[in-house]
Amino acid sequence: MELFTISLDDRLAEQFDAWMASRSYANRSEAVRDLLRAELGKSQLASPAGKHCIACLSYVFNHHERDLAERLTSLHHAHHDLTISTMHAHLDHDHCLETVILRGRTQAVSHFADEVCAERGVHHGKLNIISVELHEPHDPAGPKRRAAGAAPHVHLKPGI
């Protein structure tokens, strides 16, 4: 781990300490690391190298809204290659929260999320994207593991 020092004026240091406390950081180092990861992650997603991602899309909708559940299901099926998992939770008699774990090309994931969130009746849509590096497909350890059901696969390594 590399150590570096920064200087802050008193007012900025006080604001930073208050921000840290509001988020329960134990020390400045971890807070700075998280801020750096977030900013560097944004720039990775914007660069050509940030072509792939994993993401979490969450949104609330009223399942009684005319044809909305059917429209959402159609969207999900049209982009089934992006979905790892979906969790559906009933909030009350009318509203549901869905959380969808996605992976794929960043542009495709963002486009899918935009389509879902643009549906009339979808509220509080939020997409959290994490840039990943793809590690090429590989054989998981030879014939023994294949016989046990292990299949060749791709590893996704977070970019930051």
N, C-alpha and C positions, 0 to 999 in steps of 0.2 A: 504494500500500500504506500502511496506517495503522500507526503505531507506538504501542504502549502498554506501560506498565511495571506489573509486579506485584511485590508483596513476599511472601516466603515465610519462615517460620521456618527455622532452620538444619536441623533434623531433616527437615522436609518437602523442603527443597532437596536434601539428601543422597539421600533416597529417590528423588526425581525424577531426579537425575543418574544414579543406579544403574539406574533403569528405562530411561532414555535409552540408556545404554551397553549394556544387555542387548539392545536392539533396534537398535543401530548408528546411532542418530541422531547427526549431526555437530554439531547445535546445538539449543539450547532452543527457538528460534523454530519450527523445523519440527515438533518434538515437540508443542508447544502447539497449533500449527495442526491437526495430526492428531487430537489429543484433542478439540479444539473441533468439528472436522468430524464425528467419531464421535458426540458427544453431540447436536449440532444435527441430525444425520441421524436419530437415534432420535426426537427430538421431532417432526421433520417426518413421519415414518412414522406417528406416533400422531395427528397432526392431520388434519382433513378435507382439507387441501391435499395431504397425502401419499398420494393415492389410487393412484398408479401407481408401478411400480418396475421395476428390472432386478435379477436375483438369480442367485446361483450355489448350487445344491444339490449336495452331495456325500454319498456314502454307500458303505458296503461291504456286500456280501452274498455268501452262499454259493450259487453257481448250482446246486448239487446239492440244495439244500433243496426239499422237495416243492412243486411248482407255483409257487415264488416267482418265478422269472424270468417265467413266464406272467402272474402277478398284477401284477408291476411293468410289464410291457409293456401290459397292459390299462389300468392307471392312466395311463400315458403317453399312450396313444391317446385315452383319455377326456378328457384335458386338452391335446390337441395344439396348441390355440391359444396356449398359454402358452410352449411350447418353441421356443427359437431353435436350440439345438444340444445334442447329447448326446455325451459321450466315454466310452467303455467301455474299461477297462484290466484285463487279467488279472494278478492279484497272485501267485497260485500255482495249483496244480491245482484248487483249490476256490473261492477267493475272487476277487471282482471289485470294482473301484472304478468307480463311475459318477459323472460330474460333468455336471450339466445346467444350461445357461444358460437362464434364464427371463425373460419380460417380461409385464407385464399389470397388472391391478388388484392392489394389495398384498394384499387379503383373499383373492383367488383363488389367488395365488402361495403365500401362507402355508398356505392350506388344502390345496393340492396337496402341498406339502412335508410337512405333518403326516401326510397319508394315506400317503405313501411311507415315511416314517420309522417309522410305526406298524405297518407290515407285519412279521409275525413273520419273523425271520431277517435283517432289515436292521439294521446296526450303524453306529455313528459318524456318524449323520445330522447334517448341519450346513447351515443356510441362512444365507447372507450376503445381506442386502437393501440396495439403494441406492435411495433415493427419487429419482424423476425428474419433471421437468416435461415435459408433452407440448407440442410445437409442432405446431399443426394441420397436417393434410395440405396439401401444396402440390405444384404442378406443378414438376418438377425443372429446368426451363429452356426450356420451349417445345417446339415440334414437332420440332426437330432432335434433341434428346436423347430424346424419346419414340420417334422413328424408330429410334434406336440401341438401344432396349430399356429405357430408364430409365422407371420407373413412378412415379406419384404416391406419396408416402410421408409418414410422420410421423417427426419427429426427437425423440429422447429426450435431454433435457439433465439431467445430474446436478444434484440440488437444492442441493448445497453445493459 
